[in-house]
Each structure stands twice: as structure tokens, then as C-alpha cells.
Amino acid sequence: MINYKDIVFCDEKTCKHFGNGCDRAYTEEQRIKAYRWWNTSGQVKWEDPPICFELERPDCYEPEK
């Protein structure tokens, strides 16, 4: 199966590492890049790109304080 960047992304926005040096954080910037990568045909109607996410909180998760 193909997925964006061949990475398992994390969407735990309550983690203190999210968007702060974490290369697996699925930020808004990553979302835009994924859509551009998947929809290179120039069509007006975009399809959702294949993105793999963690099913549970990763071991590196630390709550924001």
C-alpha cells in the first residue's frame, strides 16, 4: 500500500512535541503537502491522500503543561 512519505503520522495535538521538532506530527503544513503530492493532475476536485496514522498514543507522547 502506498501512503504519504511512507510514514506513520501522529495527530496528538495535545502532545508538547506536536509541531515542535516532531517529524511525524501531522500539521496543517503536512496536510497541504500531502494533498499537493496526491493531486498532481491539476483537477479542481481533490481526493483525500492516503495517509497512515497511529492508532494509539505513541510512546513518545508527553502532555502539554
MMTF fields as JSON, N, C-alpha, C and O atoms, coordinates in Angstrom:
{
  "mmtfVersion": "1.0.0",
  "mmtfProducer": "UNKNOWN",
  "numBonds": 259,
  "numAtoms": 260,
  "numGroups": 65,
  "numChains": 1,
  "numModels": 1,
  "chainsPerModel": [1],
  "groupsPerChain": [65],
  "chainIdList": ["A"],
  "bondAtomList": [4, 2, 8, 6, 12, 10, 16, 14, 20, 18, 24, 22, 28, 26, 32, 30, 36, 34, 40, 38, 44, 42, 48, 46, 52, 50, 56, 54, 60, 58, 64, 62, 68, 66, 72, 70, 76, 74, 80, 78, 84, 82, 88, 86, 92, 90, 96, 94, 100, 98, 104, 102, 108, 106, 112, 110, 116, 114, 120, 118, 124, 122, 128, 126, 132, 130, 136, 134, 140, 138, 144, 142, 148, 146, 152, 150, 156, 154, 160, 158, 164, 162, 168, 166, 172, 170, 176, 174, 180, 178, 184, 182, 188, 186, 192, 190, 196, 194, 200, 198, 204, 202, 208, 206, 212, 210, 216, 214, 220, 218, 224, 222, 228, 226, 232, 230, 236, 234, 240, 238, 244, 242, 248, 246, 252, 250, 256, 254],
  "bondOrderList": [1, 1, 1, 1, 1, 1, 1, 1, 1, 1, 1, 1, 1, 1, 1, 1, 1, 1, 1, 1, 1, 1, 1, 1, 1, 1, 1, 1, 1, 1, 1, 1, 1, 1, 1, 1, 1, 1, 1, 1, 1, 1, 1, 1, 1, 1, 1, 1, 1, 1, 1, 1, 1, 1, 1, 1, 1, 1, 1, 1, 1, 1, 1, 1],
  "groupList": [{"groupName": "MET", "atomNameList": ["N", "CA", "C", "O"], "elementList": ["N", "C", "C", "O"], "formalChargeList": [0, 0, 0, 0], "bondAtomList": [1, 0, 2, 1, 3, 2], "bondOrderList": [1, 1, 2], "singleLetterCode": "M", "chemCompType": "L-PEPTIDE LINKING"}, {"groupName": "ILE", "atomNameList": ["N", "CA", "C", "O"], "elementList": ["N", "C", "C", "O"], "formalChargeList": [0, 0, 0, 0], "bondAtomList": [1, 0, 2, 1, 3, 2], "bondOrderList": [1, 1, 2], "singleLetterCode": "I", "chemCompType": "L-PEPTIDE LINKING"}, {"groupName": "ASN", "atomNameList": ["N", "CA", "C", "O"], "elementList": ["N", "C", "C", "O"], "formalChargeList": [0, 0, 0, 0], "bondAtomList": [1, 0, 2, 1, 3, 2], "bondOrderList": [1, 1, 2], "singleLetterCode": "N", "chemCompType": "L-PEPTIDE LINKING"}, {"groupName": "TYR", "atomNameList": ["N", "CA", "C", "O"], "elementList": ["N", "C", "C", "O"], "formalChargeList": [0, 0, 0, 0], "bondAtomList": [1, 0, 2, 1, 3, 2], "bondOrderList": [1, 1, 2], "singleLetterCode": "Y", "chemCompType": "L-PEPTIDE LINKING"}, {"groupName": "LYS", "atomNameList": ["N", "CA", "C", "O"], "elementList": ["N", "C", "C", "O"], "formalChargeList": [0, 0, 0, 0], "bondAtomList": [1, 0, 2, 1, 3, 2], "bondOrderList": [1, 1, 2], "singleLetterCode": "K", "chemCompType": "L-PEPTIDE LINKING"}, {"groupName": "ASP", "atomNameList": ["N", "CA", "C", "O"], "elementList": ["N", "C", "C", "O"], "formalChargeList": [0, 0, 0, 0], "bondAtomList": [1, 0, 2, 1, 3, 2], "bondOrderList": [1, 1, 2], "singleLetterCode": "D", "chemCompType": "L-PEPTIDE LINKING"}, {"groupName": "VAL", "atomNameList": ["N", "CA", "C", "O"], "elementList": ["N", "C", "C", "O"], "formalChargeList": [0, 0, 0, 0], "bondAtomList": [1, 0, 2, 1, 3, 2], "bondOrderList": [1, 1, 2], "singleLetterCode": "V", "chemCompType": "L-PEPTIDE LINKING"}, {"groupName": "PHE", "atomNameList": ["N", "CA", "C", "O"], "elementList": ["N", "C", "C", "O"], "formalChargeList": [0, 0, 0, 0], "bondAtomList": [1, 0, 2, 1, 3, 2], "bondOrderList": [1, 1, 2], "singleLetterCode": "F", "chemCompType": "L-PEPTIDE LINKING"}, {"groupName": "CYS", "atomNameList": ["N", "CA", "C", "O"], "elementList": ["N", "C", "C", "O"], "formalChargeList": [0, 0, 0, 0], "bondAtomList": [1, 0, 2, 1, 3, 2], "bondOrderList": [1, 1, 2], "singleLetterCode": "C", "chemCompType": "L-PEPTIDE LINKING"}, {"groupName": "GLU", "atomNameList": ["N", "CA", "C", "O"], "elementList": ["N", "C", "C", "O"], "formalChargeList": [0, 0, 0, 0], "bondAtomList": [1, 0, 2, 1, 3, 2], "bondOrderList": [1, 1, 2], "singleLetterCode": "E", "chemCompType": "L-PEPTIDE LINKING"}, {"groupName": "THR", "atomNameList": ["N", "CA", "C", "O"], "elementList": ["N", "C", "C", "O"], "formalChargeList": [0, 0, 0, 0], "bondAtomList": [1, 0, 2, 1, 3, 2], "bondOrderList": [1, 1, 2], "singleLetterCode": "T", "chemCompType": "L-PEPTIDE LINKING"}, {"groupName": "HIS", "atomNameList": ["N", "CA", "C", "O"], "elementList": ["N", "C", "C", "O"], "formalChargeList": [0, 0, 0, 0], "bondAtomList": [1, 0, 2, 1, 3, 2], "bondOrderList": [1, 1, 2], "singleLetterCode": "H", "chemCompType": "L-PEPTIDE LINKING"}, {"groupName": "GLY", "atomNameList": ["N", "CA", "C", "O"], "elementList": ["N", "C", "C", "O"], "formalChargeList": [0, 0, 0, 0], "bondAtomList": [1, 0, 2, 1, 3, 2], "bondOrderList": [1, 1, 2], "singleLetterCode": "G", "chemCompType": "PEPTIDE LINKING"}, {"groupName": "ARG", "atomNameList": ["N", "CA", "C", "O"], "elementList": ["N", "C", "C", "O"], "formalChargeList": [0, 0, 0, 0], "bondAtomList": [1, 0, 2, 1, 3, 2], "bondOrderList": [1, 1, 2], "singleLetterCode": "R", "chemCompType": "L-PEPTIDE LINKING"}, {"groupName": "ALA", "atomNameList": ["N", "CA", "C", "O"], "elementList": ["N", "C", "C", "O"], "formalChargeList": [0, 0, 0, 0], "bondAtomList": [1, 0, 2, 1, 3, 2], "bondOrderList": [1, 1, 2], "singleLetterCode": "A", "chemCompType": "L-PEPTIDE LINKING"}, {"groupName": "GLN", "atomNameList": ["N", "CA", "C", "O"], "elementList": ["N", "C", "C", "O"], "formalChargeList": [0, 0, 0, 0], "bondAtomList": [1, 0, 2, 1, 3, 2], "bondOrderList": [1, 1, 2], "singleLetterCode": "Q", "chemCompType": "L-PEPTIDE LINKING"}, {"groupName": "TRP", "atomNameList": ["N", "CA", "C", "O"], "elementList": ["N", "C", "C", "O"], "formalChargeList": [0, 0, 0, 0], "bondAtomList": [1, 0, 2, 1, 3, 2], "bondOrderList": [1, 1, 2], "singleLetterCode": "W", "chemCompType": "L-PEPTIDE LINKING"}, {"groupName": "SER", "atomNameList": ["N", "CA", "C", "O"], "elementList": ["N", "C", "C", "O"], "formalChargeList": [0, 0, 0, 0], "bondAtomList": [1, 0, 2, 1, 3, 2], "bondOrderList": [1, 1, 2], "singleLetterCode": "S", "chemCompType": "L-PEPTIDE LINKING"}, {"groupName": "PRO", "atomNameList": ["N", "CA", "C", "O"], "elementList": ["N", "C", "C", "O"], "formalChargeList": [0, 0, 0, 0], "bondAtomList": [1, 0, 2, 1, 3, 2], "bondOrderList": [1, 1, 2], "singleLetterCode": "P", "chemCompType": "L-PEPTIDE LINKING"}, {"groupName": "LEU", "atomNameList": ["N", "CA", "C", "O"], "elementList": ["N", "C", "C", "O"], "formalChargeList": [0, 0, 0, 0], "bondAtomList": [1, 0, 2, 1, 3, 2], "bondOrderList": [1, 1, 2], "singleLetterCode": "L", "chemCompType": "L-PEPTIDE LINKING"}],
  "groupTypeList": [0, 1, 2, 3, 4, 5, 1, 6, 7, 8, 5, 9, 4, 10, 8, 4, 11, 7, 12, 2, 12, 8, 5, 13, 14, 3, 10, 9, 9, 15, 13, 1, 4, 14, 3, 13, 16, 16, 2, 10, 17, 12, 15, 6, 4, 16, 9, 5, 18, 18, 1, 8, 7, 9, 19, 9, 13, 18, 5, 8, 3, 9, 18, 9, 4],
  "groupIdList": [1, 2, 3, 4, 5, 6, 7, 8, 9, 10, 11, 12, 13, 14, 15, 16, 17, 18, 19, 20, 21, 22, 23, 24, 25, 26, 27, 28, 29, 30, 31, 32, 33, 34, 35, 36, 37, 38, 39, 40, 41, 42, 43, 44, 45, 46, 47, 48, 49, 50, 51, 52, 53, 54, 55, 56, 57, 58, 59, 60, 61, 62, 63, 64, 65],
  "secStructList": [7, 7, 7, 4, 4, 4, 7, 3, 3, 5, 7, 7, 6, 6, 5, 6, 6, 6, 6, 6, 6, 7, 6, 6, 5, 7, 7, 2, 2, 2, 2, 2, 2, 2, 2, 2, 2, 2, 7, 6, 6, 7, 7, 1, 1, 7, 7, 7, 7, 7, 7, 3, 3, 7, 1, 1, 7, 7, 6, 6, 7, 7, 5, 7, 7],
  "xCoordList": [0.838, 0.0, 0.881, 1.914, 0.462, 1.198, 0.563, -0.66, 1.4, 0.892, 1.9, 3.069, 1.44, 2.244, 3.533, 3.498, 4.648, 6.001, 6.385, 7.461, 5.529, 5.787, 6.081, 6.968, 5.308, 5.471, 4.146, 3.076, 4.223, 3.041, 2.985, 3.812, 1.994, 1.882, 1.15, 0.417, 1.366, 0.728, -0.148, 0.271, -1.36, -2.229, -2.625, -3.698, -1.746, -1.968, -1.598, -0.478, -2.545, -2.289, -2.053, -1.588, -2.367, -2.155, -0.76, -0.429, 0.053, 1.428, 2.314, 2.174, 3.208, 4.067, 5.076, 5.677, 5.272, 6.205, 5.526, 6.209, 4.195, 3.459, 3.82, 3.591, 4.384, 4.778, 6.005, 6.386, 6.623, 7.798, 8.988, 9.505, 9.42, 10.541, 10.174, 11.054, 8.915, 8.466, 8.244, 7.402, 8.993, 8.878, 7.694, 7.442, 6.966, 5.797, 4.483, 3.415, 4.535, 3.318, 2.601, 3.206, 1.312, 0.518, -0.055, -1.192, 0.758, 0.399, -0.375, -0.515, -0.86, -1.555, -0.621, -1.052, 0.629, 1.616, 1.765, 1.822, 1.827, 1.911, 0.646, 0.715, -0.505, -1.766, -1.782, -2.182, -1.354, -1.312, -0.339, -0.652, 0.825, 1.816, 1.303, 1.56, 0.584, 0.037, -0.99, -0.993, -1.863, -2.854, -2.189, -2.613, -1.177, -0.457, 0.243, 0.253, 0.825, 1.51, 0.539, 0.844, -0.625, -1.575, -2.343, -2.711, -2.586, -3.425, -2.588, -2.714, -1.747, -0.85, -1.457, -0.817, -2.671, -3.289, -3.832, -4.138, -3.957, -4.491, -6.006, -6.576, -6.668, -8.127, -8.601, -7.913, -9.776, -10.345, -10.779, -10.523, -11.432, -11.898, -10.75, -10.27, -10.322, -9.214, -9.732, -10.8, -8.947, -9.242, -8.353, -7.252, -8.84, -8.035, -6.837, -6.985, -5.658, -4.46, -4.427, -5.033, -3.728, -3.577, -2.546, -1.37, -3.001, -2.136, -2.306, -3.429, -1.208, -1.22, -1.051, -0.128, -1.946, -1.89, -1.701, -2.085, -1.107, -1.011, -2.429, -3.301, -2.663, -3.971, -4.084, -5.18, -2.958, -2.924, -1.859, -1.077, -1.837, -0.792, 0.575, 0.76, 1.529, 2.866, 3.59, 3.199, 4.637, 5.411, 6.047, 6.314, 6.294, 6.957, 5.991, 6.414, 4.715, 3.689, 3.965, 4.189, 3.946, 4.03, 2.974, 2.987, 2.068, 1.008, 1.576, 2.594, 0.883, 1.261, 1.003, 0.095, 1.795, 1.6, 1.026, 0.8],
  "yCoordList": [-1.18, 0.0, 1.241, 1.291, 2.22, 3.485, 4.47, 4.538, 5.228, 6.306, 7.452, 7.266, 8.614, 9.83, 9.692, 9.405, 9.898, 9.86, 8.527, 8.412, 7.524, 6.207, 6.334, 5.671, 7.208, 7.499, 7.236, 7.459, 6.766, 6.678, 7.989, 8.244, 8.818, 10.135, 10.085, 9.141, 11.107, 11.277, 12.525, 13.553, 12.436, 13.614, 13.988, 14.544, 13.677, 14.009, 15.472, 15.78, 16.36, 17.799, 18.246, 19.363, 17.392, 17.745, 17.368, 17.582, 16.809, 16.447, 17.684, 18.497, 17.836, 19.018, 19.016, 20.051, 17.876, 17.783, 18.038, 18.206, 18.071, 18.215, 19.534, 20.612, 19.433, 20.628, 21.321, 22.392, 20.715, 21.292, 20.36, 19.842, 20.145, 19.262, 17.811, 16.993, 17.473, 16.102, 15.951, 16.637, 15.063, 14.9, 14.026, 13.865, 13.463, 12.633, 13.35, 12.772, 14.583, 15.339, 15.714, 16.266, 15.409, 15.738, 17.14, 17.321, 18.103, 19.516, 19.982, 19.242, 21.185, 21.774, 21.85, 21.635, 22.149, 22.197, 20.821, 20.725, 19.762, 18.405, 18.046, 17.385, 18.483, 18.206, 18.825, 18.172, 20.063, 20.749, 20.05, 19.844, 19.691, 18.997, 17.638, 17.24, 16.931, 15.626, 15.771, 14.981, 16.777, 16.987, 17.362, 16.897, 18.174, 18.545, 17.34, 17.176, 16.501, 15.304, 14.358, 13.831, 14.141, 13.165, 13.675, 12.887, 14.956, 15.534, 16.356, 17.579, 15.672, 16.358, 16.527, 17.102, 16.044, 16.106, 17.49, 17.763, 18.369, 19.702, 19.761, 20.785, 18.695, 18.683, 19.626, 19.834, 20.186, 21.092, 20.312, 20.749, 19.163, 18.36, 17.484, 16.606, 17.723, 16.964, 15.749, 15.778, 14.691, 13.487, 13.456, 14.007, 12.807, 12.673, 11.778, 10.702, 12.206, 11.391, 10.223, 10.3, 9.152, 8.039, 8.403, 8.608, 8.48, 8.867, 7.84, 7.464, 7.391, 6.401, 7.116, 7.913, 6.832, 7.447, 6.393, 5.236, 6.803, 5.967, 5.652, 6.519, 4.442, 4.07, 4.402, 4.629, 4.429, 4.755, 5.817, 6.126, 6.366, 7.35, 6.674, 5.588, 7.322, 6.731, 6.834, 7.612, 6.052, 6.055, 7.412, 7.738, 8.209, 9.499, 10.6, 11.734, 10.281, 11.275, 11.852, 11.115, 13.18, 13.896, 14.994, 15.833, 15.011, 16.031, 17.43, 17.628, 18.398, 19.795, 20.184, 19.663, 21.079, 21.526, 22.891, 23.419],
  "zCoordList": [0.0, 0.0, 0.0, 0.668, -0.746, -0.808, 0.173, 0.292, 0.871, 1.706, 1.703, 1.365, 2.076, 2.015, 2.827, 4.024, 2.17, 2.738, 3.366, 3.953, 3.251, 3.846, 5.345, 5.882, 6.002, 7.434, 8.142, 7.576, 9.37, 10.232, 11.008, 11.883, 10.674, 11.282, 12.62, 12.915, 13.403, 14.71, 14.641, 14.11, 15.178, 15.209, 16.638, 16.872, 17.58, 19.0, 19.245, 19.653, 18.993, 19.118, 20.554, 20.782, 21.526, 22.929, 23.42, 24.586, 22.53, 22.893, 22.833, 21.919, 23.773, 23.787, 22.642, 22.352, 21.99, 20.863, 19.518, 18.508, 19.493, 18.24, 17.56, 18.109, 16.37, 15.627, 16.178, 15.706, 17.173, 17.836, 17.682, 18.672, 16.464, 16.229, 16.004, 15.737, 16.102, 15.843, 14.341, 13.763, 13.718, 12.266, 11.852, 10.658, 12.812, 12.499, 12.784, 12.579, 13.246, 13.549, 12.254, 11.335, 12.192, 11.006, 11.192, 11.628, 10.851, 10.987, 9.751, 8.777, 9.803, 8.654, 7.446, 6.314, 7.679, 6.597, 5.936, 4.71, 6.741, 6.196, 5.417, 4.38, 5.92, 5.244, 3.849, 2.885, 3.739, 2.444, 1.496, 0.323, 1.998, 1.17, 0.695, -0.441, 1.557, 1.19, 0.072, -0.872, 0.172, -0.877, -2.193, -3.251, -2.148, -3.378, -3.988, -5.208, -3.148, -3.622, -4.317, -5.387, -3.716, -4.232, -5.441, -6.312, -5.509, -6.56, -7.539, -7.613, -8.272, -9.204, -10.587, -11.468, -10.801, -12.13, -12.468, -13.628, -11.471, -11.721, -11.73, -12.106, -11.328, -11.272, -10.174, -9.175, -10.374, -9.382, -8.14, -7.018, -8.328, -7.199, -6.694, -7.411, -5.483, -4.911, -4.152, -3.539, -4.214, -3.442, -2.211, -2.213, -1.157, 0.056, -0.211, -0.792, 0.203, 0.002, 0.991, 2.06, 0.641, 1.583, 2.646, 2.345, 3.875, 4.992, 6.099, 6.436, 6.657, 7.727, 9.071, 9.24, 10.029, 11.353, 12.432, 12.26, 13.543, 14.741, 15.215, 15.169, 15.661, 16.193, 17.677, 18.189, 18.353, 19.782, 20.006, 19.107, 21.199, 21.512, 21.457, 22.005, 20.793, 20.713, 22.052, 22.923, 22.205, 23.461, 23.738, 24.894, 22.701, 22.876, 23.339, 23.566, 23.48, 23.864, 25.249, 26.21, 25.334, 26.611, 26.59, 25.689, 27.552, 27.543, 27.733, 28.396, 27.126, 27.315, 28.771, 29.419, 29.251, 30.655, 30.713, 31.801]
}
